[in-house]
Amino acid sequence: MDLNEYLRTHKLPNANTKVGFDRGYQIDAIIGAGRVAGTVYFLIKWKGRDETELVEAKICNKRCAQEVINFYEGRVHWASDTDSSSADEMEDHKNLAV
């Protein structure tokens, strides 16, 4: 299930919604991410559970930081050292904010 499919069938959590962490669930994987109404959410798959759940990134950053890092690292595309254009690309992008 991707984020768009999830949003078609589920409501966004509100500030009072207990997330899986609050129910004692352990994270299995972050399977997606997106921004909804200005807030970044991760789509979380819980260990031993069939359901997925949207959890605000600020919660995940505190409760499962390593999984967040792994999720982003798995999606970053690095220019290889052998790529002749990588030096030019770096020069072109040196002023970009991270």
Residue, then its C-alpha position, 0 to 999 in steps of 0.5 A: m500500500d502506498l501513501n495515496e492509497y492509504l489516504r483514500t481509505h483512512k483518515l489523517p491522525n490528529a493530535n489525540t490519536k494514539v499511534g502504534f508506538d503508544r500501543g506497544y507496537q514495534i516498527d517493522a519498516i517504513i514503507g513510504a513518506g509524504r507531506v500532507a497538509g504541510t506535515v511530513y508523515f511516514l507510512i509505517k508497517w508494524k511487526g506482527r501486524d497486517e495494518t499500516e499506519l501514518v505517523e508524523a515524521k517528528i514522532c518517528n525521528k524520536r522513536c525510530a531514528q535509525e529506521v528513518i535514516n535507513f529509509y532516506e539512505g535507501r532512496v538517496h542517489w549518489a553520483s559515482d566517482t567515475d561519473s565524468s559529469s559529477a564534478d560539473e553537477m556538484e559545481d552547479h548545485k553547490n549553492l543548494a540548501v540542504 
